[in-house]
Amino acid sequence: MVLWTRLLLLDPAQMQVAHTVRWEVAHDAGFAQIVQKGQASALPALGHSVHVELQGLQPARWYHYRFMLGDAVSATGRTRTAPAAGDMPGALRVAFASCQRWEHGHYAAWRHLAADQPDLVLFLGDYIYEYGTPKTTTDLARTHSLRHATTLADYRDRYALHKSDPALQLAHATCPWAVTWDDHEVQNDYAAEAGRGESPGSAAFLAQRSAAWQAFYENMPLRTTSLRGPASATGWDTLQIYRRLRWGRLAHVHLLDSRQYRSWQACRAPESTSAGAVRNCTDLAAPTRTLLGTAQEQWLDTGLAADAAAQDTTRWSVIAQQTLFSPRHYPSGTVSTDSWDGYPAARARLLQSVTRHAPRNTVLLGGDIHQNYVCRVQANADRPDSPAIASEFCGTSISSRSGTTQDKVDAVVRHNPHVLLARCDLRGYGLADITPRQWTTTLRVLDDPMRADSGASTLARFVVQDGRPGPVFA
């Protein structure tokens, strides 16, 4: 596991030097039973962040941890280890969430999520948003004074803003998190080395991306092995974000990165700043287009093959990624180029991988679109009569607005029989209760995202039975 913290230093002289932080891990919240302790360096070059990687803890148990610098003691965090590789735990509760633009709503969802006591949070992207506060503020929940982020200092300030929220702090202190990114950690709709409004590979965009990626590493619980070197003349030009997480024999999570390696959106000039929706775009179907990159596609294929070859040791194969995987055929013929719909050949390759290897149970989790979707994943995305081979739950946002209407979403449902539920303009998160026999997803939504004290309710609950792909209403 990785324990994370960051020093907030107020004395300018102290900001320029390294500090030695002490840490403790205990069985109890009072730290009477300390099981490990040590020291770590908080370096100014890494924003005085601390990443402590622990070994040798007992499997399948909860721990408490804290950090100390001089007389200052951090709040106490709670985390846990996964079960041993050969164990079959009776249950796992995973919360999945994404998209938390500061101005669009309060973070009440995190308070309710913490009360649900998950074993693990999967955060699926858009932890921050790079935008400044809009000029018109009458319909915002709150504002901030930060400028549009482009530099390392800007991105550090943005994480500091988001992490100042007490509900988000509570969620981080409740259980371990596994995180990936989407676009707003850098820039809306960027793809690999290409940003919007600039030529691909421009020095200005690469510098911005490098700054954003460094800030992401500094502020997330990532292992040092994520660093492939801060290394080149352009700075941080790669981070190893995709990885696997095994929960004994019950679940194997393949956590993906759909930004770093993707092809540019089809039928959109990189210099264009227009929104990503097109019609009659023949380039969409090009077989070379990829969302994950060749190496990550092969890595995922290998992982699914291993899951299928040892079905007794992998009950549920979880593909946790950024956005909606299943197609949305719009009556207008419009195609969203920034989602999997914009990469049909890449989606077909992943469907073929699941079909060919046939893991015991495959479930996809996503976010990004600020809407709740529940879908049957079919072997051929363009054939309604093709068999279901997996299940999909795409969660809504923590706070970010949807940008569409329920009437338009209802039209999508009518034209897409594999879509079982689609709801927009509701903020919240998803809970997955996983047992050897059954996967149950509960979609939790806020009563009023404009209120920090908002209540929450259950929008819907779906079940996937072991060996029966496709969710059903519970």
C-alpha positions, 0 to 999 in steps of 0.5 A: 500500500501507499500512504500519502500526505503533503506538507502545507508550509507557511514560512517561505524559508521552510518552503525551500528545504527538505523536511523529514516526516515521521509516520506510524501505522497501527492496529488501533486509532489511538496508536497503542498498537503500532506495527510499523513506523519510519521516516520519509523525506518531503522534498520541495522538488515534489511539492513536499509530498510524501509517498510511503510504500509499505511491505510486510503487513498482514493481509485482509485487515484494517490499519490506521496511520498518521504523519508527524513533523515536529509537534504537528500531527496529521489527522488519522487515516484508515486503510486496509490490505487486500486478502492473500492471493489464494483466499476467497473473501466473502465480500468486497465493497467498492465505491466508484466515482469521478468528475468533481468540478469545484464550482458546479456543486459541493462534495456532499457525495463524499460524505455519504460515500464515507458513511457507506464504509467501502473497502476501496475507492476507485477514482476514475478521472477528473479529480480537478478541473483546469478552468477558472471560475466562469464570469457568470456565477449566479448558478454556481455552488461556490467560486474560487480565485485561481486562474486557468491552470497551465503551470506547475504552480497552477496545478498544485494550487488546484489540488490544494483547493480541491483537497481543502474540502472536508468531505473529500478529506473524510473520504480519503481518510476512510479507506484506500483509493486507487486512482486514474486520470482523464482529461481535466487533470491536464486540459479538456479533451487532450489526447497523448501529445496533442492539446486543443487549439495547438499543433500536436507536440507543441512545446507549450502543450508538452510543458503544460502536460508535464506540469499537470502530470507532476502535480498529479503524482505529487497529490495522488497515492501512486507508487514510485514505480509510476515514475518512468523518469521525470526525465527529459528536456520536456520534463515529466513525459510519462507516468505508469498509471494503468495497473492491476489490483487483485482482491484475493480470488474474488476480484481482479481490477484492471485499472486503465489509462485512456489519455496518455496513449490515445489517437487524436479525436477523428475528424477534428483538427488538433488546432480546433477548439470546437466540441467533440461531436461529428457526423458522417466521419469515415475516419472513425472506423480506421483500424489503427485508431486506439484509445489505450495504445497498442502496449496497453491493449496487449497488456489488458488482453494478457490480463484477461487471458490470465483471468480466463485461464484460472477462473477459480482464482478470478471470480470477477474481472473488473475493467475500470476506466474513464468513460462509457464503453457501450455505444450510444446511437443517437437519432441524429447520427451524431457521434461523440469523438472523445468517448469509446464511440470515437474509437470503434475499432479499439472497442471492437478489439476489446470486445474480441478479447473478452469474447475470445478469452471468456473470463468468468465474469467481466464488469466494466466501470466508467465515469466522465459523462456526468450521467448514470448508465447501466448497459449489457455489453454485447459481443458486437456493439453494432448488432442488437441480437449479439449475446451479452458478454459483460456488464457495464456501470458508468457512474455520474459525477461527484459534482460536475454538471451533465450538460444535456437534458433527460429528454435527449438521454431518453431518446438514446435509451429508445434507440439503444436496447442494450442500455437499461438505465440512463439518467442525467443531471444527478450527482453522486457515486456508485457502490459495488457489493461483490460476493462470489455469487453476485455483483450488486451495484447501487447508484447513489444520488444527491438530493441537492448538489448545491448544498454541502449538507445535501441528503442522498438516496438510491436511484437504482440497484442492479444485480449481476449473477455469477456466470450470467453476463448482463445486469438486471434490476434488483 
